[in-house]
Amino acid sequence: MPGKHESEQRNDQGFRDMESTNENATVTPDLALASVRWPNPQRLPDNATLVNVLVTTSRLKRALHHGATATLRSAGLTMSQWLILCYLQRAASGTLSQIAVATGHDAGALSRAAHLLQQRRLITATKTPGNRRSVRLSLTQPGRALHELLDAHTSQRLDKALEAAMGPPAFQGMLQLMEQAAASLDTAQEHI
């Protein structure tokens, strides 16, 4: 079809094959990858539920990460730094271990991110009395202001896009189901 940048065909495994029909078309790899879908669920074996969940959540995470990265980069932040700011905005203060558990990130990796946030005076670190190794992190006023600005911008772009595509009730339902699934699997892991 003239003017169309991509055509698609299904291969034998049910994947969509993407190919450019216009040599001058500029399709970014991220956008092209976003349109590639996992094979038709009806063609997968019954035990493929885990694979479907892993692939779908991975795609969602990648799309959200990609959508937030440009905004965060303009503020000189990484995703790890952003997650620390978000946690501290909601919890008022916390340790790296608490933030790591809540965000699903490694405490060691978050340590460097927290150090850089401290250097920028976006967070403070206070030693816990009686425990020299434990440090409580909290937002400074500039950290809170930056979080509010970035949160408004990313929320406007990403939340609104998801809500528009799904509708607010389905969007909220998806968040609840994801939280229930994560809590259920966390509980199941504790009993293994």
Secondary structure, DSSP 8 states (H G I E B T S, - for coil): -TT-SEEEEE-TTS-EEEEES-TT----HHHHHHT-----GGGS-GGGHHHHHHHHHHHHHHHHHHHHHHHHHHTT--HHHHHHHHHHHHHSEE-HHHHHHHHT--HHHHHHHHHHHHHTTSEEEEEETTEEEEEEEEE-HHHHHHHHHHHHHHIIIIIHHHHHHH-HHHHHHHHHHHHHHHHHHHHHHHT-
